[in-house]
Amino acid sequence: VRRADVDVVVLCTVPALLPRLVEVAIAARKRLVVEKPVARSVAEGLAMLAAIEASGLYCIAGNTLRFNAAVA
């Protein structure tokens, strides 16, 4: 997140850590890819969405299939 040559941050972690990591990434002006599930509750998800929208940055929810047997 601190590197100037990084434009996008992919957050692949447990939902409990995402609100803080989204906050840090937004503060660093990074675009986001957030792996599903993106929140532990609707309220938490809406709070992150509001922060992302207010920042004017792009964010997409992703679904990594690298461990899916069909993809492997």
C-alpha positions in Angstrom: 0.0 0.0 0.0 2.9 2.4 0.7 4.6 1.8 -2.6 4.2 4.7 -5.1 4.5 2.3 -8.1 1.5 0.2 -7.0 -1.9 1.4 -8.4 -4.2 -1.4 -7.3 -4.4 -3.4 -4.1 -6.0 -6.8 -4.0 -7.4 -7.6 -0.5 -7.7 -11.4 0.0 -8.2 -11.9 3.7 -10.9 -12.6 6.2 -13.9 -10.2 6.3 -13.0 -9.1 9.8 -9.8 -7.4 8.5 -11.3 -5.7 5.4 -12.8 -2.5 6.9 -9.4 -1.4 8.3 -7.5 -2.5 5.2 -10.0 -0.7 2.9 -9.5 2.4 5.0 -5.7 2.2 4.7 -5.9 1.6 1.0 -8.2 4.5 0.4 -6.0 6.8 2.5 -3.1 5.7 0.2 -5.3 6.5 -2.9 -5.2 2.9 -4.2 -7.8 1.3 -6.4 -9.2 -1.9 -4.9 -10.1 -5.5 -5.7 -11.8 -7.0 -2.6 -12.3 -10.7 -2.5 -15.7 -12.1 -1.5 -17.1 -12.1 1.1 -16.5 -8.4 1.4 -18.1 -7.8 4.8 -19.5 -9.6 7.9 -22.8 -7.7 7.8 -24.8 -5.5 5.4 -24.1 -2.5 7.7 -20.3 -3.1 7.5 -20.5 -3.5 3.8 -22.5 -0.3 3.3 -20.0 1.6 5.5 -17.1 0.4 3.3 -19.1 1.2 0.2 -19.8 4.7 1.4 -16.1 5.3 2.2 -15.0 4.0 -1.2 -17.6 6.1 -3.1 -16.6 9.2 -1.1 -13.0 8.6 -2.1 -13.8 8.6 -5.8 -11.6 5.5 -6.2 -12.5 2.3 -8.1 -13.3 -0.9 -6.3 -14.4 -4.3 -7.6 -15.4 -7.4 -5.7 -13.6 -10.5 -7.0 -13.9 -14.2 -6.6 -10.7 -16.0 -6.9 -11.1 -19.5 -8.4 -7.4 -20.5 -8.2 -8.2 -23.3 -5.7 -11.3 -24.5 -7.5 -10.7 -28.0 -8.9 -12.4 -27.2 -12.2 -9.9 -24.3 -12.8 -6.9 -26.3 -11.6 
